[in-house]
Amino acid sequence: MQSLLSQTFLWTKKWSGSRYGLLAVFVFLFLDASVFPLPTTVLFITVSLIHPSRSYYNAFVAITGMVLGAIIGYSIGHFLWLMPDGSFTQFAQYLFHHIPGFTEVNYQNAQNLYIKWSYSILLFSTVLPIPYQILSITAGAFEFNIYAFALATFVFQGLRFFILGWLIVRYGEGVRTIFKENLKVIALISAVILFIIIIVSKISS
């Protein structure tokens, strides 16, 4: 895991060190929210650390890309995901077989979470082990209100990136060090939060 994370940092550093760093943030967030999971948090941190004073602007670019990508993901779910009889389209089956993180199990989990929590599940999307594009596509397949979905994405994901931006402005390089050296702790905290959500869901059902 540590080796994979180190490779990811080296990969994102190449992008962040180029003149296309900010464009990469927008494109990666767009793709991450629509069809393909990418290490967007790592890229955002790395790009922002080059010029910490621009972190808030980077956060705005990131959330703009993510909202637009989420709308595309929503559109895929609404128009291209299910047949009239409820079965998956060939396009959906292609993504299940070729895109990392796109599995029927994850899709079903996202369905169950939406059934139980509706839009509020997007509040916990940063700690759930479900790629955001699956949440986007599932929202479209469920025909949730697209305006409410886009607003929830903007608010909750925007909060994540602006908090990261604030941390980078305040603590600089220490943010990346904390992220790299405490991956297991972060994963454990996320798992605990998810476990609490599941327990509360079962108790209230």
LINJO-V342996 format. One record per residue. N is the residue number from 0. RES is the residue in one letter. NEAR is the number of other ideal C-beta (glycine too) atoms within 12 Angstrom. Layout:
N&RES&NEAR ; N&RES&NEAR
//
This chain:
0&M&12 ; 1&Q&13 ; 2&S&11 ; 3&L&14 ; 4&L&23 ; 5&S&19 ; 6&Q&16 ; 7&T&27 ; 8&F&28 ; 9&L&19 ; 10&W&20 ; 11&T&33 ; 12&K&23 ; 13&K&17 ; 14&W&29 ; 15&S&33 ; 16&G&20 ; 17&S&17 ; 18&R&11 ; 19&Y&16 ; 20&G&29 ; 21&L&31 ; 22&L&20 ; 23&A&33 ; 24&V&44 ; 25&F&32 ; 26&V&26 ; 27&F&37 ; 28&L&43 ; 29&F&31 ; 30&L&29 ; 31&D&42 ; 32&A&43 ; 33&S&37 ; 34&V&34 ; 35&F&29 ; 36&P&29 ; 37&L&34 ; 38&P&33 ; 39&T&41 ; 40&T&39 ; 41&V&33 ; 42&L&43 ; 43&F&47 ; 44&I&40 ; 45&T&38 ; 46&V&41 ; 47&S&41 ; 48&L&33 ; 49&I&27 ; 50&H&20 ; 51&P&27 ; 52&S&15 ; 53&R&23 ; 54&S&33 ; 55&Y&25 ; 56&Y&24 ; 57&N&39 ; 58&A&37 ; 59&F&25 ; 60&V&33 ; 61&A&46 ; 62&I&37 ; 63&T&27 ; 64&G&37 ; 65&M&46 ; 66&V&36 ; 67&L&27 ; 68&G&39 ; 69&A&45 ; 70&I&29 ; 71&I&32 ; 72&G&43 ; 73&Y&39 ; 74&S&26 ; 75&I&32 ; 76&G&37 ; 77&H&24 ; 78&F&19 ; 79&L&24 ; 80&W&38 ; 81&L&25 ; 82&M&15 ; 83&P&7 ; 84&D&7 ; 85&G&11 ; 86&S&12 ; 87&F&24 ; 88&T&22 ; 89&Q&15 ; 90&F&21 ; 91&A&30 ; 92&Q&20 ; 93&Y&16 ; 94&L&31 ; 95&F&23 ; 96&H&14 ; 97&H&15 ; 98&I&27 ; 99&P&18 ; 100&G&28 ; 101&F&33 ; 102&T&23 ; 103&E&20 ; 104&V&15 ; 105&N&27 ; 106&Y&34 ; 107&Q&18 ; 108&N&26 ; 109&A&39 ; 110&Q&28 ; 111&N&24 ; 112&L&31 ; 113&Y&33 ; 114&I&17 ; 115&K&21 ; 116&W&27 ; 117&S&21 ; 118&Y&27 ; 119&S&20 ; 120&I&34 ; 121&L&39 ; 122&L&23 ; 123&F&31 ; 124&S&39 ; 125&T&29 ; 126&V&25 ; 127&L&29 ; 128&P&26 ; 129&I&33 ; 130&P&35 ; 131&Y&48 ; 132&Q&42 ; 133&I&45 ; 134&L&48 ; 135&S&47 ; 136&I&46 ; 137&T&41 ; 138&A&43 ; 139&G&33 ; 140&A&31 ; 141&F&28 ; 142&E&18 ; 143&F&32 ; 144&N&16 ; 145&I&25 ; 146&Y&15 ; 147&A&20 ; 148&F&39 ; 149&A&32 ; 150&L&20 ; 151&A&33 ; 152&T&44 ; 153&F&29 ; 154&V&22 ; 155&F&30 ; 156&Q&40 ; 157&G&30 ; 158&L&22 ; 159&R&30 ; 160&F&38 ; 161&F&26 ; 162&I&25 ; 163&L&37 ; 164&G&35 ; 165&W&20 ; 166&L&28 ; 167&I&35 ; 168&V&23 ; 169&R&17 ; 170&Y&21 ; 171&G&21 ; 172&E&18 ; 173&G&18 ; 174&V&28 ; 175&R&33 ; 176&T&17 ; 177&I&18 ; 178&F&32 ; 179&K&28 ; 180&E&16 ; 181&N&18 ; 182&L&25 ; 183&K&15 ; 184&V&14 ; 185&I&20 ; 186&A&17 ; 187&L&14 ; 188&I&16 ; 189&S&22 ; 190&A&17 ; 191&V&15 ; 192&I&21 ; 193&L&24 ; 194&F&18 ; 195&I&16 ; 196&I&28 ; 197&I&22 ; 198&I&13 ; 199&V&16 ; 200&S&19 ; 201&K&12 ; 202&I&10 ; 203&S&10 ; 204&S&11
//
